[in-house]
């Protein structure tokens, strides 16, 4: 098997009447100096709409679907952009943003907390020397949870005060943590390339009793509730639904374990590496295996197959599941909408000759936002796949949709906020 580069694994960890915008294109230059990121502001008007996007794929089941959130559908503009490189030069963003309480959180060399109104930096968190953050952060209970990597082969999960960026606790792992945690009832469930899924917990920002100086200098170590070892690497966020943690491994298996103690409920071989997160909605698991499919619908109770779709590209994007459809990356650089019940194809939209889906997608009630190789970020109608607009040209990270705005990171260290013009 050929050796994959770190960039490949990180990407694995997401025009009819179209409007194009180049507000954060790769041809733009970054500020080479200074310790603070550079912000360029477009419109100062508050975007329309409500909602937050607190974690990877929006919810604990990784549905990627926020029906009450509103994003741009017509003519768009770059409201602001931030150079999220901590002053050391270009650094690609591979994780998706989390948006909560007027702040957007994004990882690169460091974790940045950015004001959603004007793009100003509120604080940054540095995970340490020779380290970086490629995972999507999660915001829960006034605390930001995020994984990190450290060269040569170690990682950690961090809990950070959402208000000031101070580190509350950390939990070290035996290899990179490039997958987002899923946080339920104060416990962070997270996978590592060391092959384990961990359930860890510690004091939240509200529960922290030590002084600010003590917390900053000596963060507490989280308590390990349990760990579950597989025979491969864990590269994607778990889904946590109804007392069960669902996750895949590069050992070709999908696992279901109990949230209380980590005991295995069942495991099933899906015939290929599981590189992306399972999506669990209404008792069904939607999951891709290998590089080019198939995409399965499995019973969440025991892992038995309900249906499968063969023509899928499953290594770069987790399925997005709405009320009546499943959206996946298809062959021939397409986005495909499938019937949730039986897997029949609703429609297929080609993104471009070389513009396959590059990371996990995000959907609102009427629009699905698609990061694509070479094609930047595209907005498609969920009804028929028609292209509403295209923006940027260097996106390999999942977007987040909240408050009338799409937030997305780029390969050249920009965090961009796109909204209606």
C-alpha positions in Angstrom: 0.0 0.0 0.0 1.5 3.4 -0.9 2.5 5.7 1.9 0.2 8.7 2.3 1.4 12.1 3.2 0.3 14.0 6.3 -1.7 16.4 4.1 -3.6 13.4 2.6 -4.6 12.2 6.1 -5.6 15.6 7.2 -7.9 16.0 4.3 -9.4 12.6 5.2 -10.0 13.9 9.1 -14.3 18.4 5.6 -22.9 27.0 -12.7 -26.2 28.1 -13.4 -26.8 31.7 -12.4 -23.7 31.5 -10.1 -21.9 34.4 -8.5 -18.1 34.1 -8.1 -16.0 35.9 -5.5 -12.3 35.9 -4.9 -12.2 37.5 -1.4 -9.9 34.9 0.1 -8.2 33.4 -3.0 -4.8 31.8 -2.8 -3.3 34.6 -5.0 -3.6 37.1 -2.1 -0.6 37.8 0.0 -0.4 37.6 3.8 1.1 40.0 6.2 4.7 38.7 6.7 5.3 40.3 10.1 3.7 40.8 13.5 2.4 38.5 16.1 -1.3 39.2 15.5 -3.3 37.9 12.5 -4.2 40.5 9.9 -7.9 41.3 9.5 -9.5 42.7 6.3 -13.1 43.9 6.7 -15.7 44.1 4.0 -19.3 45.0 4.9 -20.0 46.1 8.4 -23.7 45.2 8.3 -24.8 42.4 10.6 -25.8 39.3 8.6 -29.3 38.0 8.6 -30.4 34.8 10.3 -29.8 33.0 13.6 -28.1 29.9 14.8 -24.8 28.5 15.9 -22.5 25.7 14.8 -20.8 24.4 17.9 -19.0 21.3 16.6 -17.9 19.3 13.6 -20.9 18.2 11.5 -23.2 20.4 13.7 -24.5 17.8 16.3 -23.5 14.8 18.3 -24.7 12.4 15.5 -22.6 14.2 12.9 -25.6 15.0 10.7 -24.1 18.1 9.1 -27.6 19.5 8.9 -28.9 22.7 10.6 -32.4 23.3 9.3 -32.9 26.4 11.4 -29.6 28.1 10.4 -29.5 30.5 7.5 -26.6 30.9 5.0 -26.1 33.0 1.9 -28.0 31.9 -1.2 -27.5 34.7 -3.8 -24.9 37.4 -4.4 -22.2 37.1 -1.7 -19.3 39.1 -0.3 -16.4 38.6 2.0 -17.5 40.3 5.2 -14.0 39.8 6.7 -11.0 37.5 6.5 -8.4 36.7 9.1 -4.8 35.5 8.6 -4.7 32.7 11.1 -1.0 31.9 11.0 0.3 33.4 14.3 2.8 35.4 12.3 5.0 32.5 11.2 3.8 32.3 7.5 1.2 30.4 5.6 -0.3 27.4 7.4 -3.2 25.5 5.8 -6.5 25.2 7.7 -7.9 21.6 7.5 -10.4 21.7 10.4 -13.8 23.3 10.4 -14.8 26.2 12.6 -17.1 26.2 15.6 -19.4 29.2 16.1 -21.0 30.0 19.4 -21.9 33.1 21.4 -20.7 35.6 18.8 -17.3 33.9 18.4 -15.8 31.6 15.8 -13.1 29.2 16.8 -10.6 27.8 14.3 -7.4 25.8 14.5 -4.1 26.2 12.6 -0.8 26.6 14.3 -2.8 27.8 17.3 -6.5 28.0 18.2 -8.0 31.3 17.3 -11.1 32.9 18.9 -12.5 35.5 16.4 -15.3 38.0 16.8 -18.0 37.1 14.3 -19.0 40.8 13.9 -15.7 42.2 12.5 -13.1 39.4 12.5 -11.0 40.8 15.3 -9.0 38.4 17.3 -10.2 37.9 20.9 -7.5 35.4 22.0 -5.2 32.6 20.8 -4.2 29.4 22.4 -0.8 27.8 21.6 -0.8 24.0 22.1 3.0 23.9 22.5 6.3 23.7 20.6 6.3 21.7 17.3 2.6 21.4 17.6 -0.5 22.4 15.6 -4.2 22.1 15.5 -5.9 20.4 12.5 -9.0 19.1 14.3 -12.3 21.0 14.4 -13.0 22.5 17.9 -16.1 21.9 19.9 -17.8 24.4 22.2 -19.8 23.1 25.2 -20.5 24.6 28.6 -18.3 27.7 28.2 -15.4 25.4 27.3 -13.6 24.8 23.9 -12.4 21.2 23.4 -9.8 20.6 20.6 -7.3 18.0 19.6 -3.7 18.7 18.7 -0.6 17.0 17.2 3.0 17.3 18.2 6.0 16.1 16.2 7.2 13.5 16.0 4.3 11.3 17.2 2.2 12.5 20.0 -0.9 14.5 20.6 -3.4 15.7 23.2 -6.9 16.8 23.9 -7.2 20.3 25.4 -10.0 22.0 27.3 -9.9 25.8 27.0 -11.9 28.5 28.7 -14.0 30.0 25.9 -13.9 33.5 27.5 -10.1 34.1 27.8 -8.3 31.2 26.1 -6.7 29.8 29.3 -6.1 26.1 29.3 -8.2 24.2 31.9 -6.8 20.7 31.3 -5.2 18.5 28.8 -5.1 14.7 28.1 -2.0 13.4 26.3 -2.3 10.6 23.7 0.2 8.3 22.0 -0.2 9.9 18.6 -1.8 12.8 16.7 -5.4 13.8 17.5 -6.5 15.1 14.1 -10.2 14.2 14.8 -12.7 16.5 16.5 -13.9 15.4 20.0 -17.6 14.9 20.6 -18.7 16.2 24.0 -21.8 14.9 25.8 -22.6 15.7 29.4 -19.1 17.0 30.1 -17.3 14.0 28.7 -15.1 14.3 25.6 -15.0 11.2 23.3 -12.1 11.5 21.0 -10.0 9.2 18.7 -6.3 9.2 18.1 -4.0 7.8 15.5 -2.6 5.7 18.4 -5.7 3.4 17.7 -7.7 4.3 20.8 -10.9 6.1 21.5 -10.8 7.9 24.8 -13.5 9.1 27.2 -12.0 11.9 29.2 -13.4 14.6 31.5 -12.2 17.4 33.7 -13.5 20.7 35.2 -15.3 23.0 32.8 -14.7 26.8 32.8 -17.5 27.3 35.2 -16.1 24.6 37.6 -12.5 25.7 37.5 -11.4 26.8 41.0 -7.7 27.5 40.5 -6.4 31.1 39.9 -5.8 32.3 36.4 -2.0 32.2 36.9 -2.1 28.6 38.2 -4.3 27.5 35.3 -2.1 29.1 32.7 1.1 27.7 34.1 0.0 24.3 35.2 -3.2 23.1 33.4 -4.8 20.1 35.1 -4.7 16.7 33.6 -8.1 15.3 32.6 -9.4 12.1 34.1 -9.6 9.1 31.9 -13.0 7.4 32.2 -12.2 4.6 29.8 -10.3 3.8 26.6 -11.1 1.4 23.8 -8.3 0.0 21.6 -8.6 -0.9 17.9 -6.2 -2.5 15.5 -5.9 0.6 13.4 -5.9 4.4 13.6 -8.8 6.6 14.5 -8.8 9.6 12.1 -12.4 10.9 12.4 -14.8 12.2 15.0 -17.1 9.7 16.7 -20.9 10.0 16.8 -22.4 9.8 20.2 -26.1 9.0 20.3 -28.4 7.4 22.9 -25.6 6.1 25.2 -23.5 4.7 22.4 -20.2 5.9 20.8 -20.0 5.0 17.1 -16.6 5.2 15.4 -14.6 3.7 12.6 -10.9 2.6 12.4 -8.4 1.9 9.7 -8.7 -1.8 10.7 -11.8 -1.8 8.4 -14.3 -2.0 11.3 -17.1 0.2 12.6 -17.5 -0.1 16.4 -20.4 0.7 18.8 -19.3 1.0 22.4 -21.2 2.0 25.6 -20.6 5.6 26.7 -20.7 4.5 30.4 -17.7 2.1 30.5 -16.5 1.6 26.9 -17.7 -2.0 26.6 -18.2 -3.2 23.0 -21.8 -3.5 21.9 -21.0 -4.7 18.5 -18.5 -4.3 15.6 -18.8 -5.0 11.9 -16.2 -5.2 9.1 -17.1 -2.8 6.3 -14.5 -4.0 3.9 -12.2 -1.0 3.9 -10.5 1.7 6.0 -13.0 4.0 7.7 -11.5 7.4 7.1 -14.5 9.6 7.9 -17.0 10.0 10.6 -20.2 8.0 10.8 -23.4 9.9 10.7 -26.2 8.6 13.0 -29.8 9.8 12.5 -33.0 8.2 13.6 -31.5 4.7 14.3 -29.5 4.5 11.1 -25.8 4.8 10.6 -24.5 6.3 7.3 -20.9 5.4 6.7 -18.3 5.2 3.9 -15.6 2.6 3.7 -12.3 2.5 1.8 -11.5 5.2 -0.7 -14.2 4.7 -3.3 -17.1 3.2 -1.5 -19.4 1.7 -0.9 -21.5 4.0 1.3 -23.6 2.0 3.8 -26.8 2.5 5.7 -26.6 0.3 8.8 -28.9 -0.4 11.7 -27.6 1.4 14.7 -28.8 -1.4 17.0 -26.6 -4.1 15.6 -24.8 -2.9 12.5 -26.8 -4.9 10.0 -26.9 -3.5 6.5 -30.1 -1.7 5.3 -28.8 -0.6 1.9 -25.6 0.5 0.2 -24.6 2.9 -2.6 -21.6 1.7 -4.7 -20.6 4.8 -6.6 -19.3 6.8 -3.7 -16.0 8.5 -2.9 -15.9 8.0 0.9 -12.4 9.0 2.0 -12.9 12.8 2.2 -16.4 13.6 3.5 -18.8 12.2 6.0 -22.4 11.8 4.8 -24.8 14.8 5.5 -28.2 13.6 6.4 -31.3 15.9 6.2 -35.0 15.1 6.8 -35.3 13.1 3.6 -31.9 12.8 1.9 -28.3 11.7 2.3 -25.6 13.8 0.6 -22.3 12.2 -0.3 -19.3 12.7 -2.6 -19.8 10.6 -5.7 -17.6 9.4 -8.6 -16.7 11.7 -11.5 -16.3 14.7 -9.1 -20.0 14.8 -8.2 -22.2 15.6 -5.2 -25.0 13.0 -5.0 -28.3 13.2 -3.2 -29.8 9.8 -2.1 -33.1 8.8 -0.8 -32.7 8.1 3.0 -35.0 5.2 3.0 -33.6 3.0 0.2 -30.5 4.7 -1.2 -32.0 5.5 -4.6 -30.4 8.5 -6.3 -32.3 11.7 -6.3 -29.8 13.8 -8.3 -26.1 14.1 -9.1 -24.3 17.4 -9.7 -20.8 17.5 -11.2 -18.6 20.2 -9.6 -16.1 20.5 -12.4 -13.6 18.4 -14.3 -11.1 18.4 -11.4 -13.3 19.7 -8.6 -14.2 16.7 -6.4 -15.4 17.1 -2.9 -12.5 18.1 -0.7 -13.9 17.9 2.9 -17.2 17.3 4.8 -20.1 19.4 3.6 -22.7 21.5 5.6 -26.4 21.8 4.9 -29.2 24.1 5.9 -32.9 23.6 4.9 -32.4 24.5 1.2 -28.7 24.7 0.6 -25.7 22.4 0.9 -22.2 24.1 1.0 -19.5 22.0 -0.6 -15.7 22.5 -0.3 -14.2 21.3 -3.6 -10.7 20.6 -5.0 -9.9 23.5 -7.3 -13.4 24.8 -7.3 -13.3 26.5 -3.9 -16.6 26.6 -1.9 -19.8 25.9 -3.8 -23.4 26.4 -2.7 -25.9 23.9 -4.2 -29.6 23.7 -4.0 -30.7 20.6 -1.9 -33.7 20.2 -4.1 -32.0 19.6 -7.5 -28.3 20.2 -7.1 -28.2 23.4 -9.1 -25.2 25.7 -8.3 -26.2 28.9 -6.5 -22.8 30.4 -6.2 -19.1 29.7 -6.2 -16.5 31.4 -4.0 -12.7 31.1 -3.2 -10.4 28.6 -4.9 -8.4 27.0 -2.1 -10.7 25.3 0.4 -10.0 21.8 1.8 -11.8 22.3 5.2 -15.4 21.8 6.3 -17.5 25.0 6.4 -19.8 26.1 9.2 -23.1 28.0 8.7 -24.5 30.4 11.3 -26.1 33.8 11.6 -26.5 34.2 7.8 -22.8 33.6 7.2 -20.6 30.7 6.0 -17.3 30.5 7.8 -14.5 28.4 6.2 -10.7 28.1 6.3 -8.4 28.0 3.4 -5.1 26.4 2.4 -3.3 29.7 2.8 -4.3 30.2 6.4 -7.3 32.5 5.9 -10.5 32.2 7.9 -13.2 33.8 5.7 -16.7 34.9 6.5 -19.1 35.0 3.5 -22.6 36.4 3.6 -25.2 38.0 1.3 -24.0 41.2 -0.4 
